[in-house]
């Protein structure tokens, strides 16, 4: 398995990116890892380490956060993202990992590696912690216009990801809404619900209806289908609440000698809870609908996140999800009169 990594993408590049890549290479010696970036900087970050399963490909340019995400990869043809994705396209790797600009990565993946034929727009699918374990929150990005057709495709894509990559049997698919009743929500939700209901009745997905955010967090479904705007708000809310709770619990146990002793008694449980909320545990999220595996790691990723993003890339590449998407394109299309 060959994994290509953008060594220059993200807030902590190239140091933490290279560190995470080296950790993955050491842990999984059967992997072949290619680091793409300014070679002198990448090798300096390697600190003299030269594992036999890690190679470096020079790319002289870097896509910055201030660059136009839709055009940056064209203007900077020797950027680490452009060079890395061209390697993936040419079959020089099985998956690509980057912590760089989400917009630039998605635009470049769409136009260089291409979407699966029949997919209108690639979808983001971050995995979020829930009381039931975890769920896929699938949307088209915060700034993208959404339609019934997109949401229906996302429902299928999320279901395939949950079953093939996360190993969830018959994943429950819910449409994120302000209420559970079919009559709730705006026009987009009202028109999407019957199409997904019909798909559920045909046995193509396990659609359980509308789901409120509070029920989704309780583990009410395995796939949360959302437009980019509401999905992004939900994701950021989860991140904020998790950070807030962690800080408040820590302050609670530091109030007195008694609470400090109590904290020692529940330390292992608190550590496990904190780890469940740690985004570095997942590492990255796949762009579903792209013809080859492309994994987006968080912009602030450290070494642990990059290492886990590599493992995530391996899982996606080995899962067969792209073949499953290709085989089911016809089912994802919204027929005239359905919405």
N, C-alpha and C positions, 0 to 999 in steps of 0.2 A: 504494500500500500504506500503510495507516494502522496505526501501532503505538501502543498506550496503555501508559504506564509509570507504575507506582506510585513517585512521587518521594519518599515518606516511609518506604518499607520498607527494612530493613537497618541494619547497624551504622554505615554511613557516609552515611546520608541526612541532608539532601537533597543535600549538596555533591557527593559522588562520583557519585551517581545522575544528577544534572543534567549534570555534566561528561561522563559517558559518553553520555548522550542527545544532547548537543550535538555530540559527536565523530561519532556515527552520522549525525546530520542533515547535518553538513558533508560527510562522506564519501559519503553516499547522498542527494543533494538531491531525488531523486524520492520519497523517503519523507515521509510526514506523521506527525509525532510529537506525541502529546498527553501532557503531564506532569500527573499528578493529585496534588494535595497542598495544603498550606497556601500559598495563592498568594503572600503576602508573602515567606515563606521561600524558596519556589521561585524567585521572581524575583530575590531577593537573591543566591541561589546562581548565577543566570545571569550576574551581574556586568554587567548592562547590555546583554548580547547579546540580540538579538531576531530570530533567523532567521525567515524567512517560512514555513518548513515546521515550525516548532515552536510549539505553543500550550499554554496552561495552563488547567486546570479546577480550580476551588477545591474542596477537601475539608477540613473543619475538624478532623477527628478522625484519630487515628493508633492502629492496633492495636499494642499493646506486647507484649513477650515474656511479660509476666506475665499477660496476658489469657487467658481460657479460649478455646483455639483453635476449639472447636466452636461457640461461641456469640458470639464477639467481633464478627463481622460483623453480627449481628442487633442487638446492644446498641449498636454504634457504626455507625449507618446512614449517617453522613456521613464514614466513614473512607476513606482513599485506596484501600484494597483494595475496599471495597464499592462506592464510586462508580465506580472504574475497571472493575470486572467488570460493573456495570449498563450502562456505556457499551458494553462488548463485546457484551453480551446484546442491546442495542438496535440493534446494527449500526453503531455509531459508530466502530468500529475492526475490524481484521482479526486482531489478536492482542494479548494482555496480558502484560506483563513485570513481575515483582515480586521483590524480594530480602527481602520481609517474612517473617513467620511461616509456615513450611511448612504446619502444621496448619490455621491460619486460612485460608490461601490455598486449600488443597485443599477444606476444608469449604465455603467461600464459592463456589468454582467449581462444586462438585458441586450445591449447592442453588440458586444463582442462574443460572449458565450451563447447568447440567444435564449429566448424562452422556449419551453416545450410547445410544439405546434398546437395551436388551439387555445392556449392560455393567454388571456387578455392582459393580465398584469400579475407580476410576481408578488407574493405576499410575505410579510414578516410573521414569524411564529415564535415569539419568546415563550419560554416555559416558566410559569409562575407557581409559587408554593400555595397550596390550599390545605384545608383541614383533611382532605381526602388523600393528600400526597402532592400531586402536581397536576397542572392543566395547561393546555396550549391556548394562548391568547393570540388569535390570528387576525391580522388586519393588513391594510394596504399602505400604511404610512400616514403620519399625521397631516401631511399637506396634500394628500391625494383625494381627488373627487371619487366618491363611491356610488355604485349602482347596484341594483338587484342582482344583475349577472355576476358582478364581482363577489358579492356576499355569498351567493350560491356556490361559486367556484371555491371560495375560501372554506366553506363548510366541508366540502369534499377533501380539499387539500389538508385541512386540519385533522380530519378523521384519518386520512392515510398516514400522516405524520405520527399521530398518537398511537396508531396500531403498529406501524412498521418500525419506528425509531424508539418510541417509549415503551412498546410492548404491552399496550393496553388492549385487552380483548373487547371488541364491540364498543368502542368509545362513544360516550354520550355527548351529543352535540347540542349546544344551547345558543340561542340568538340573544346577545346582550341587549337588554331593554329596561325600561323604567317600571315594568310590571310583568307578571307571568301570563296575563290574559292575552289572547290573540288580538283583541281590540285595542291594546295599548301601543303607544309609540307614535313616531312620525310616519310620513308617507313611505319612506324607505323601508322601515321595519314592517309596516302593514302590508306592503307588497311582497316582501321577502318571505314572510311567515308561511303563506300557503304553498309557495314553491318548495320550501324545505319540508313542509308537512307532506307534500306529495312524494318527495324523494324518500322520506321515511317510510311511507306506506308501501313504496315499491321495494323496500328493504335495502336500499342503496347506502343509506346512512342511518344512524340511530339518533334521529332528531327528537329531542325531548321538549321542544317548544322554547318560548321566551324564558330568559333567566335574568334575574336582577343581580347586580354586582355582589351584594351581600350574600346571596345564596351560592354564587359561583365560588366565592372565597371559602365558603363552608364545605366545598367539595361537591357541589350540586351537579357538576358536569365535568367532562374531560376535555372538551374543546369549546372555547368561547369565541363565537363569531362576532366581529365588530367592525364598524367603519374605522378609519384611521384616527379620527378625532376622539371618539369616545373610548376607543381601545387605548390610545396613548394616555388619556386622562386616568383611566383605570390603572394602567401600569405604573404611572408616576405616583398615584395615590398609594398603591401597595408599597412601593419603595419608601415613600415618606412615612407611612404608618409603621412600617417595620423598623425604620431608623428611630422614630420617636419612641416606640415601645421599648426598644433596646436601651435607649438612654434613660428612660424613666425607671425601668426595672433595676438598672445598675444603681441609680441614685437611691432607690428604695432600700436596697440591701446594704448601702453604705451609711445609713442614718445613725446607727448605734451599734454597740457591741452585740446586742441580741440579734439584730438584723444581719450583721456580718456572719454570725454563727449559723443563722438560718440559710444564708447564702451559700455557705460551705456545704450544707446538707443537700442543696438542690443544684450545685454547681454543674454536675454532669448533664442534668436535664436541660439547664439553661444553655449550656454549650451546644447541645444537640439542636435546640430550638433556634439559636443564633445561626448555626450552620445551615439550617433549612431555609433561612431567609437570605443567605449569602449568594449573590448573583454569580460570584466567581465559581461556585460549585457546578454550574451548568457550562459556563465559559462562553458560549455563543449561540446564535440562532441562525437557522438556515433560511435562505431565500427560497421559498417553495414556488415552483413553476419555472425555474431556470433549468436548462438542459443538463447541467453538470453541478455537483455540490459546491455551493458558495456559502461560507459561514461568516456571519458578522459578529465579531466580538465587541464588547462595550468599549467606548472610546477611552475610558479610564482604566482599562484592563492592566492588571499586574501580571506577574509571571504565572501565578496559579490559574488565573482566568485563561491565559493563552494556552497553558498546558491542557486544561480541560476542553478548550475550544478545539484543540487538535483531536482529542478523543471523540468529541462530538462530530467532527468532520469524518472520522473513521466510521462511526456508527451510521451516519447518513449515507456515506458511500457504499457501505455493505448492506444497507437495509432493503434495497430494491424499490425504494419509494418512487424514483423517477420513472421506472418501467411501469409501476402501478398507475401513476398519473397518466402516462401516455396511453395506457390500455383503457382508461376510463374517461377520456376527453368527451366522448359523445354524451355521457350521462350528465356532465356538468353544464351543458348548454341549456339556457333558458329558452323553452319553446314559445312560439308566438301564442299569446293568449293566457300564458301561465301567470304572468304578473299583472 
